[in-house]
Amino acid sequence: MSDDAPVMCPLTGLRISPDQMRSSAGIPAEDLIVEGWVPVGKDGDALVVAVSTEADPDLVARRVRSRLPGQLVVRVTVGHVEFQEYVLRTHRTEIADQIANKFSRTHPEFSAKAGFTRWQGALGALALFTSAVLLVLAPGVLLVIMAGIFLATTLVKVILSIGSLLPSALPGQRPASARPTKVPDMDAASLPFYTVLVPVYDEAAVMSSLVAGLAKIWYPHDRLEILFLIEEHDTVTKEAALAADMAPYMRIVELPPGAPQTKPRSCNLGLLLARGDLVTVFDAEDRPEPDQLLKAAAAFAADEDGKLACVQARLFFYNAKRNLLTRQYELEYSLRYGMILPGLARLGLPIPLGGTSNHLRTDVLRAVGGWDAWNVTEDADLGMRCRALGYRVDMIDTVTWEEATSTPGAWIRQRTRWLKGFMITVLVHTRSPLRTLRRFKPSGMVTLLGILAASPLMFLTQPVATVLLLLASLGVGWSSLGDGAHISITGTILVVATVLNVGITLVAAMFRRMAYSHLACLLPGYWLLYWVAAWRALGQLIRSPFTWEKTPHGRDTGDDLPHTREAAVS
């Protein structure tokens, strides 16, 4: 068939030419999706416009007249899903560019794509040069500095952990965000419409379990849509999804090809199509508690100042007992989601979001730009950006069960991406230090510097400090500068910091009544993997900052998770 031959429009059944199919040229695809109409060709002198069943016909008529003055228009009503799929097919290149690059155009000051500023590059070079000079001339001084970084980072965790345990009635304290959230006693029709985004890539092995797990969510089906965001070329995952017996409120959305091929890019397409008042993200291995959406809706309904942008669920693992690595992973998350993040919420500090189960107001998410497709920890970045733009993030007491990475290689690749993303996020939000301080205030710098910057820095310096201390203890030295009490000082600091880390991890595990909480004493051995990941992250930050190393899933499915309520809301 010739490229100029007429084809049948799938929406209207009219035979139209390629020129007529391009009759919407000049009208942004985003506007067409939002407004609910799209030109699809001509019938004689009349322009045929397909209108989504979700759109207001009178509003569409006014918009069409303003866009196409003097044009004779024939309107044809089509299904909402068919309408969106048609726009995606006929505007593939434009939409691919938008979901990858719109954020960098509209919010350049927050975009990772812009890279480092000159002063940040100079400061990084100076830090490396100074460290090298100290290593040669005064290794004892360098050792004390690195030990101090470890202790300072640990003290931040201890303070936040204590903060999570404080009574909420203390003056100046925020209510305990992670305490139980009552499920709203509301009529189904009054609940907000909810969009669930599920970005999946190369996940054929888990699609059946994923679909079955999400089908257990207790939420009115007529107030819910679940979008599986699948790369156009990932036919294996698409076929597995189609074979998984999806419910009517679930559907597949194919992403047009484009770079970067990242999770936030997928989520941006979901946000473009989302009908929900609220939107959340689940990963392929996630099994959320059935009432999680109801609890999130309750949290937003209770918001009095309109500044609550997001609530973050807690994340734990259904395969934590698989091996020693997964047990350590669960111990780490017990501290992070049991005490650190709740401590940040209790103290009213910025919260770096987890990559899943963050529930957001759709209008606020669009106002802050959506996700940065070029940031490999788009979740932490979004949490910080919400605070920078005047919004608040809280925790809710509901759990999403995930699959813990159970092999060292996959674990290191996952942590490499996370630590690299933390570095990128810090660089993004400190490009203008004075503006950063105004946005976050001194208290907010606890999260930006004490959590996001300190985490990779601690694991970068720990191995160097350990080697230097070991050499000094063995009497190996090459400079007398800085010698003296540094061995005993740094040894004490490192021991104290290690004990504190083990202690707060043990406390967090005991609060969860974990049978293997005693394994917290093996935390220093767990850090060895972090050392490798941190140095890989630094190398990738310099060479390939936007590389996304995917985490494999499917060794465990979580199909046997218990559910405490028998019937779903329908």
N, C-alpha and C positions, 0 to 999 in steps of 0.2 A: 504494500500500500504506500502511496506517495505521502510525504510529510505534509502536503497541502490538502490531502483528501479530507472531506468532512468526516466527522466521527459522531457517534451517538453520545449525547450528554447523559451521564448516569443519573442525574438528578431529575431531569425533565423529560427525557425521551426524545428531545429535539435533536435533529441532525445539525451540527454546527461546524464551522471551519476553525482551524487553529487561530486565525485572527480574531474571530469572535470569542474564542475561549480566553483570549488575552484582553478581553474588553474591560477587565478590572484593573488594568495596568495604571499605575499612579495612585491607587488607593492601597495603603498599607494592609498587609494581610492581618496584622493585629487588629486594626480598626474593623475590618470585615468580620472577624471572629467576635469581637466585643459587640458590634452593632447587630450581628445576626443576619446579614444578607450578603449576597455575592452575585455579580453579573455572570450569567452563564451562556449568553449568546443572544441572537436576534430571531424574532419571528416576524418576517416582513420588516416594517419600519419600527416595530416595537422592540425595546430591549427587555429581554427576559431576565428577571431577578429571582433567584432562589432565596427564600426566607425561612429561617429556622423556626421550628415550632416553639422554641424557647423565647423567641423575640417578641416584643410588643409591636403588633402590626402598624399601629398609628405612628409610633416612634420611628419605625423603619421607613414608613412613607415620607416622613419629614426629612429624615437623613438622606434618602435617595434623591429627593427633590433638591436638597442643598448641594449634594455631590454632583448630580447630573441635571442641572437646570435645563428645562425645555425639552427633555427627552421623554418620549412616550414609553411608559414602563408597564410591563405585565409581570405581576408577582405570582410566584408558584411556591406554595408552602411545602417544605420537605422536613424529614426527620432531623432532629438535632445532631445525632451521631453522623448521619450521612452528610449533613451540611459541613460539619467540621472536617470530616475525612476528605471531602471535595476540596476545601480550601487548602488543606495540607498537601494534597496531590498537585494542585495547580500553582502553588506558591512555594515549592520545595526549597529552592535556592534562597529565597528571601527569608523564609522561616529558619533555615539552617544557620544563616548569618545572625539572625536576631537572637536565637537562643544561646549562641556562643558569644556574641560581641555587643549586644545592646547594652549590657551593664557597663562595659568599659567605656561606652560612649556617653551614657547618661550619668554615671557615677565614677568618673575617672579617678577621683581621689581615693576611692575604695577598691579599685581594680588591681588585681595581682598582675594582670597582663602588662601594666605600665612598668613593672620591674622596680629596681632600686633607684633611689635618688643618689646624686653624686656624693652627698655628705654621708649617706649610709654606707656606700661602697668604700669611701675613704676611712670611715670609722672601723669597718670590718677589717680592712687591710692593716690599719694601725694596731688593732687588737692582736691580729696574728703576728705582726712584726714585734710588738712588745712582748708577747708570750715567748717568741723564739729567742729574743734577747735575754729575757729572764731565765729561760731554760739553760742558756749557755753561761751567763754571768752570775746568776743568783737563783739556782733551782730551789733553794729553801724558801725564798720569798714567793716564788710561783706556787710552791706547794701550799703555803699558808693561804694564799688567795683562793686557790681552787677548793681547799677544805672549807673556807668561809662561804663560798658559793653553795656548797652542799648543805651546810648548816642553815644558811638563810632560807634556802628553798624548803628545807624540812620544817623550819619554824613556821613558815606560811601555812603549810599543810596542818600542822598541829593547831595553830590558832583557828583555822577554818573548821577543823574537826571539833574543837571545843565549842566554837560558835554554833555548830549544828545541834549541840546538846543543851544550849541555854534556854531557859523558859522564855516564851514569846512575850510575856508581860513586862519584861525589863524595858525601861525608858529608852526610846530610840530604836528599839528592835522591831523588825518586820515580823508579822505572824509566821509561824512555822509552815513554810510552803509545802514541805514534804509529808505533813501529817495526813491522815486519811481524808479524802475528798468525797463528800456525800454524792451519791448518784442522784441526779435531779429527778424529782417526782413531777414530771412534766408530761403534758399531752404530746403524743408523737408529732402532731402537726406543728407544734410550737418549737420543736428542736431545730437548730440551724442546719442548713444543708451542708453535708460533709463531703469533701473530696479527698480520697486516699491515693497518694502517688506511690507507685512501686516500680522504681527503676531496676531493670534486670538485664544482665548481659552474660551470655554463656552460662545460663542457669537452668538448662533443660532438666538436670537431675533433680531439682527441687521444686519444679513448677507444680506438680500434682499436690505435694504437701503444702506448698505456699497457698494455693487456691483454697484447699480444704481448711487451712488454718484461718485465713481471712474470712471465710464463710461463717465462722463461729462468732464473728463480731456482733454484739448486741446493739443494733441501731436500726431504726426504721428503714427498710429497704428503699422506700420511695423518697428518702431524704439522704441517700448515699450513692456515691459513684466511686468505683475503684478502677484506676487507670494503670494498666501494666505498660510501662514505657520500654519498648524494645527497639533496638537498632534495626534499621531496615534490612541489613545484610545478615542479621542473626536469625536465620530461618529455623535453626534447630530449636532455639528457645521458643520461637513463635509457634511452631508445630506442637511442642510440648504443652504450651499454654492452651492451645485450641483443643487439645485432647484431655484437658484437665476438668472438664465439666464446669465451666464458669457460670456463675449466677447471672441473671439478666442485668444486674447493676454493675457488672464487671465488663471491661472491654480492653482490647489491645490497641495501643497507639504506637504506630511505627515512626521512629525518628529518621528524618532525612540525613543522609551521610554528611559528615563535616567534622572539623577539628575544633576544639579538642574532644576526644571521645571520653567524656567524663560523666560521672553521676550528676553533678549540678547542671550540666547542659541538658540532660534528660529531664531533670526536675523543672527546668525553665519552660520546656515544652508543655509539661503537665500543668504548670501555673498558667500558661497562656490559654489552655483549654478549660481550666477548672471552673465549675459552676458553683462550688461550695462557698459558703460564708466562712467556713473553717477548712483548713487543708493540713494534712499530715503526710509524713513520709515513712514508709516501712521498707526494709531491705528484704532481699530474697529469702534469708534464713530466719526472718522474724516471726515470732508467735506472740502477738500482743494479748494481754488479758482481755476477755470478751467485753468488759465494761469500760475499756479505756477511753473510747470516744465519748461516752456519756459523762465520764468524770472530767474530761477536758472541757466539754460543753458547759458543765457546771462551774468550772473555774472561770471561764470567760463570762458567764452570766453573772458571777459575783463581783466582777471587776467594776469598781466604782469610778475610777478616773479616766477610763478609756485608754490607758497607756500600756496595758498588758498586751504585748505582741505575741508571746509564745509561752507555752508551758511544756516542760520537758519531763517525760516519763523516765522511770529508772530502768536500767538495762542490766540483766543478769543472764546466766547461761543454762540451757537445758542439758548440755553435755559436759558440765564442769568436772564430772568424775571420770572422764575418759582416761586421762593420764596426769602426770605431775604438772605438765605445762598448763593444761586447762584448769587445774586446781589453782595454780598461781594466778592465772588470768582472772578467775572468779574472786580470789582474794583482793586483787587490785581493783576490780570493779566494785567490790563491797565497800572499799574505802572511798572510791571516787563518787559513786552514786548513792552510797549510804551516808556519807559524812561531808566530803569536800564540796560537792555541788549544793547539797542542802545548806551547808554553812554559808556559801556565797549568797544563796537566796535569802537566808535568814538575816544576813547583814546588809542586804540590799545592794550587793555588788554585781557587776556584769557576770553572766554565766556563758562560758563557751559550750555551745550545744553539742550533744552527741549526734552522730550521723543519722539517727533514726528516732522515730517516736517523738519528734518535736512537733507540737500542734500549734498552728499559727493562724492568726486572723488574715484572711486572704487579702483584704484591702490594705492592711499594714504591710504585708509581705510585698505586694506590688509597689507600695509607696517607697519602700526602702530599696527597691531594685531587683528583688528576687534573689537568686543565687549567682555567685561569681563562678562562671564556668571554668575559669583559669586558676582557681584556688583549690588545691587538692584536699584541704580540710574546710570545705565550704560551710560545714556546720558550725565550727568554732568561729569562723569569720562572721557568719550571720548573727550569732549571738552577740558578738562584740559590736557589730554595726547597728544592731537594734538599740543598744545602749548609747552609742555615739550619736544616734539621731533622735534620742529622747524617749525611747520606749523601754519597757521592762520585760524581763524573762523570769519565770518562776518554775518551781518543781511541783509535780503532783504525785500523789502516792498511788501509783499503778505501775505495773511491771511489764516490760516486753522481754520475752525470753529469746535469746539468740544462740547461735552456734559459735562456740569459742574456737578460734584457730588452734589446731591441735598438733601441728608440725612446726619445728623450729624455723625452717625455711620460709614457710608462708607467714609465720608470725613476724619474722624480721622484715619481710617485704611490707607487711601491713603497717608495722610501727615506723618503718622508714617514711612511708607516705604521711603518716600522722605527724611525726616530728618535723618533717620538711614543711608540712602545711602550717604547723605552729609558727615556724620561723617566718614563713611568707606572711602570715596574718600579722605578726608583730611588725614586720617591715612595712606592710600596708598602712597600719594604724599609727605609725610613728614617723611618717614622712614629714609632717610638720609638727614638731614637738610641742610648741605652744598651743596649737589647735587641739592636739591630742589631750593635753592637760585640761583645757577648757571643756572638752567633750566628756572626758571620763572622770575629771576631778582627781585629787590625790588618792581617794579611796578606790576608785576604779582601776588605778594603776596596779593595785594588788593582783587583779586578774591578768591584766595585760603583761606585766613584767614578772610577777610572782608565780604565775601559773604557766602562761603560754611561752614566755621567753625562758623562764628558769628551767622548765622540763628538759628541752633539748640541751641547754647549756650544762645542766647538772650531769647528764649522761655523756656529754663530750669531755668534760673535765675529770670525771671520776676515774677512768682508766689511767689517765696521765698522772693524777695525784697518787693513785695506788702504786704505780710503777716507781715513781719518785720516792715515795715513802719506803717501799721495799728496798730500793737501792741504798737509801740513806741508812736504813737499819742494818744493812749488811756492810756498811762502811765504805760503799762505793760513792765517790764524789769527784767532782772536777772543778769545783769552785768553793772557796771558803766564805764568799759573800753570802750573808744571810744565815750562816751556820749558827749553832748555839742551841737554843731550846726549841727549834722548829720541829724536831722529830717528836718530842713529847707533846707539843702544842697541837700539831696537826693530827697526831695519832689519837689524842683525846677528842678532838673535834670530830674526826671521822667515826670514832666509836660511838660518841654521843648521838650524832646524827643518824647513824645506822640503827641504834637502839630505839630512838624516837620513831623512825619509820616503821620498824617492826612492831613497835608498841601500838601505834594508832591503827595499823593494819589488823593487828590481833583484836583490838577493841571493836573495830568495825565488823570483823568476822564473828565475834562473840555475840554482838547485837543481833546478828542474823542466825545465831545458833548453828553455825556451820560445824559439822563433825570434824573437819580437818583444819580448824582454825590454827592449830599448833604449827602447821606448815608455813605460817608467816615467818618463822625463824629462818626459812630458806630464801627469804627475799633477796639477800645479797647475791645469791647464785642466779636468780632470775634477772638481776640487773646486767649480768654478762651479755645476755641477748640484747638488752637495751643499748649497751655500748656499741655493738656492731651496727644496730639500726641507726643510732645517732650519727655515727661517722659516715654511713652510707647516705643519710639524709643531707648532711652538709655537702658531700660531694655532688649529690643530685641538685641541690639548691644552686650550685655554681654552674653545673653542666646542663641539666635538664629539669628546670624547676616545675614544668607542667606535666611531667611523666606521671601517669596514674598506674600504679601496680595493683592489679585486681586481686582481691582475696578470694580464694576458691571456697566453695561451700558444697555440702551434700554428704559428708561422711556421717553426719547425724541429722535427723529430720525433726525431732521434737514432736512426732505424731502422737506420742503417748502422754502428753501434758494433760494434767487433770483440769477440768472446768467445773466450777462450783454452781453454775446455773444451767438448768436443763434446756430451757426454751429460749430461742432468740426472739428479739423484738422484730416484728414483721408488719 
